[in-house]
Amino acid sequence: MEIRNPQGKIVISNHAIASIASRTVTEAYGVVGMASRHLRDGLAEVLHRDVRNKGVDVRVSAGKITIELYVVVEYGTRISEVARNIAGNVKFAVERAVGVPVEQVNVNVQGLRVSDVT
């Protein structure tokens, strides 16, 4: 993504936008972690912290950002509410950090996990 102004230009990589989005997602209530885009044997795999950006797909078109998120949600939470909160939080965080409108945030729930209760 490239932003031009009288002083010059600013280039923001999709990877930087994905980092903002993934950090925001992992801080949301009800989220266990980021998931791979592809299900393996019908099971969602929670990504490790160092590769969690792989659970985010960023597309920039006509100066607007579209973000696809792949998440694993805590069993027992209301999935629709968790997804709505994720979408709103990511939209706000990216727009605030980048200064460019986010057209869409699509949340794909790849699986549910039960937390270890000890």
N, C-alpha and C positions, 0 to 999 in steps of 0.2 A: 504494500500500500504506500502510495506516495502523496504527500501533501505539499503543495507549493504555496509560498507567500512571498512578499516583496524582498525579504531578507535571504531567501533561498528555498531549499526543499528539505522535507523530512521524510525519511523512508522508515516504515515500520514493517517488520517481517511478520508473516503469519504465525511463526513460531512464538514471537513475543506476545501476540494476542492470545494464542493458545495457552501460554503460561499464565496469563492473567485469569483466563477463564477456568483453567484447571485448579488453580489455587482457590478461587472463589467457590468452586463446586465442592472441594474437599472440606471447606469450612462450614458448609451448609448442614443444618439439622437433618438427620435421617439418611445421610449419605455414608455408605461404607467405603466407597472409593470409586475411582475411574475404572472403566472396563474397556476391553478391546472392542474394536468395531465389529469384529467377526466372532461369532460364537463357535466354540470348539466342542463338538459332540453335543450340541444343545446346551452347553453350560457356559455361563459368563465367568471370565477370569478377571479377578481384581488385579490391576496393574500396580507394580511397585512404584514408590515415590519418584524414582529417577526416570521412569518412562511414562508417567501418567499423562503427558501431553499427547500420547498416542490415542487417548480416549477423546480427543477433541479434533474436529475438522473445521478449519476456518476458510471461508471463501469471501473474496472481495470482488464486488461487481458494481460498476457505476458509482463508486465512492461510498457504497454501503456494505456493511459486514453481515454475513450470515454465519452462524456458529452451530455446529452439530455436536452435541455432547452425548457420551455413552457412559452410563453410570450404573452402579450397583447400589440398591437402596436397602435400608434396614427393614427386616421383616416386622410387620406390625404397625408400620407407619402408614399414613394415608398417602398413597403413591401420587395421586393427582396434586395434592397440596405440596408435597416435597418437590415435584417437578415444576410446579408453578413458582415456588420460591426460588428454585435454582435459576430458572429462566429470568426472573426479575432481577435477582442479585447479579447474575453474569452480565446482563444488559447494562445495568447501572455501572458496574465496575469497569467494564471495557469502555463505555462511552466517556466516563470520567477520566480514565487514564489516557485514552487515545484522542478524544475530542472529535470522534467521527460517529455518526449514527449507526446503531446496530439495527438492521432491518428485521432479523429473525434470530431467535435462539430456540433450537429444537432439542428437546431432551428425550433421549432414547434410553429407557430403563431396560438394561440387559439381564438383570437378575435381582434376586432378593437374597439376603443373608441374615442368619440369626446370629446376634452377637453372643460371645461367650460370657455367660453370667457366672462369675465366681465370687 
